[in-house]
Amino acid sequence: MSLPSLPSLASLPSLALARYRPVFAAPGALAFTLSGLLGRLALAMNGVSTVVLIADRRGSYALAGAVSAVGVLAGAVLLPLLGRLVDRLGQARVAVPAVLAAALPTGALLLCVRSGAPAWTLFLCWALSGGSPDLGGMARARWAHLHRADPAVLHRANALEQSLDELCFMAGPVLGMALCTALAPEAGLLAARVLGTAGTLLFAAQRATEPPPGRAPHRHRAGGLVRHPAGGLVRTPGLPPLLAVFLAAGVLFGSLEVTTLAYTDALGRQAAGGGLLALVAAGSCVSGLVFGALRPRRPAARRLALGTGAMTALMLLPLAAGLSGAGVPLLGAALLAAGSGTAPTMVSGMTLAQRLLPAHRLTEGMALAVSAILVGISTGATLGGALAQHTTPGTGYLLPAGAAALALLAATRLSRRDGCRAGTADATDRLTHRSD
């Protein structure tokens, strides 16, 4: 009696692609994905390109870091405002003028840096440049619109988006650094602006997949109609703890990056820092694709709690490596494994956000989630830098481990709340059946 043959390793990529094929079944889905990829690559180039530009032309990493941080915080404030306009007016009507308007202060920044203008002009120009539209949030809004009737396919679409984010944040800093060092300090930021503008214009041109603006949702769950507050989105039930998860994840990302760069610098291997961070992104990218290929069998809130639990456990690996004084190879393996825990958390979080948010304010809500991540990154980078300055190398890995634990606490609270609501709905259904 012969055993059934198992799929060979060579066939696994084709099997994975087959699971993602339904994501692109809608006409125009591939086109807006590729164009949005250009815009997100530009976003990933901005940070390192700005730091290298100002540090080279002004001779101050402190000034460069401060200007970059102000830009991140400005983006965190402006993104939800742009998202609200997108929900009311439509993606193309807002994204096109926004990206063209953001090009002006970017050009002004290049001129101010080159001409020796006062430092305050750099802060002002880069803060105004933070008004670029959030292509990632708009892409997720399109997926939610296209696959609103199929949660399994929407789950894969969100996993794909997260993996593309990680891919961009692997390639973006490398490309930006290469342009700044090989051509001119201004080349990285200039290329990022050109790519971002072109990507946004191409994305906006894909009108067939754009969700309609200003349409109030008609959504139901077991137990009754889903009600959303008429005021601020932060009062949406379940959203505050979810934003806390995103904020903690941002602290994790920011502190992990700074701590890793400081650790390799202390080892005398500063050039290895970028490669180690690429391993974190690579682990997240692969785990995101694998997680998306799996069929979701638990509610999104439960998946988020499990994801943050795995992320918390895996963040203990770089902590142990750092405190033990491990070399670059061992630390790289720990960071690769730790990175694999972030994508399932982010995918489940974005999926849950799409379920909690009203459809007519989805882009604003997704931008609010990104803003929480950006604030967390800025906070984590600041705390990580201070800890690296005043403690022994490797101690800074306490920050990402602690941030992951805080994310787990918030996700657990959200999961319990969601479970209680589901239990109440089930009990209501049973009473209804009995009365019938």
C-alpha positions, 0 to 999 in steps of 0.5 A: 500500500503506497502512501500519498505523496507530499508536495516537494519543497520546490512546489511550496512557492507555487502553492503559496502563490495559489493561496494569494491568487484570489487577492488579485482576482478583482480587475485593477488590484495588481495595478494599485498594489504596484503603484502603491509600492513605489510610494511606500518605498519612497516613505522608507527612504525618507528617514535615512536620506534626511539624516544623511543629508543634514548630517553631511551638509551641517555636520550635526547628527543631533540636528539631523535626528531632531529634524527627522523626529519632528517630521515623524510627529508632524506626519502622525498629526496630519495623516488622520486629517488627510484620512478624514478628507479621503473618506469624505471626498475620495482618494484621488481628489485628496491624494493628488493635491496632497502629494504635489503640495508636499513636494514644495516644502521638500524642495525648500528643505533641500535649498535651505540645507544647501544654502546654510539657512537657520536651523528652524527653517529645516524643522518647518520645511520637514514638518510641512513635508509630512502631509504626504498621503498614506498609501498603505492605509488607502490600499488597505481601504481598497482591499476592505472594499473589494473583499468585504464579503470574504474575510479569508481573502481579506486576511490574505490581502492584509498579510500581503500589505504587511509583507510589502511594508517590510520589503520596502523598509528593507530596500528603502534605507539601503537605496537611500544610503546608496544614492546619498553616498554614491551621487550626492547627499541630496540624491536620496531625498530627491529620489524619494520625492520623485518616486513618492509623487509618481507612485501616488499619481499612478495609485490615484489613477486606478479609479476602478478599485477606489472605494466610494466616499462618504457612504455610511455602512450597513453592518450587522453582527450576531446580536444586532446592528453595530453602532459607531459613535458620531464623534471622534473615532477614538470613542469607537468601542474596542479602538482605544486598546487596539491603538495602544497595541499599535503604539506599543508596537511602534515603541518596539520598532523604534527602540529595537532599531536604535539599540541594534545600531548602538550595540553593533557600534559598541562592538566595532561593527557599525556597518553590520547594523543595517544588515541586522535590521534587514534581518528583522524585516526579512523575518517579518516579511516571511512570517507575514506571507506564511501567516496570510496563507493560513486559513484564519480559524479564530476571531481577529481579536484572539489572533491579535492576542496570540500574535502579541504573545508570540512577539513578546516571547520572541523579543526575549531572544535579542534581549538574551543575546545582548545581555550576554554580549553575543557577537553579530552572527548570534544576534542576527539569528535572534533578530531574525527570529524576533522579527517573525513575531511582528507581522502576525501581530500587525496583520491581525491588528489591521484586520481587527481595525477594519472590523471595528471602524465604520466603513465611511471613516475607514481611511481616517481610522487606518491613518490613526493606527499608523499615527499611533505607530509613528508616535511609538517609533519616535518615542522608542527611538528617543528612549532607546538612544538615552538608554544606549547612552547611559547603560552597557551595550545590550541593556537597551533590548529591555525596551522592545521586550517591555513594549511587546509585553505592554502590547500583549496586555492591551491585546489580551484586554481587547480579546476578553472584551470581544469574547464577552460580546460574542458570549452575550450575543450567543446567549441572546441567540439561545434565549431567542431560540428557546422563546420560539 
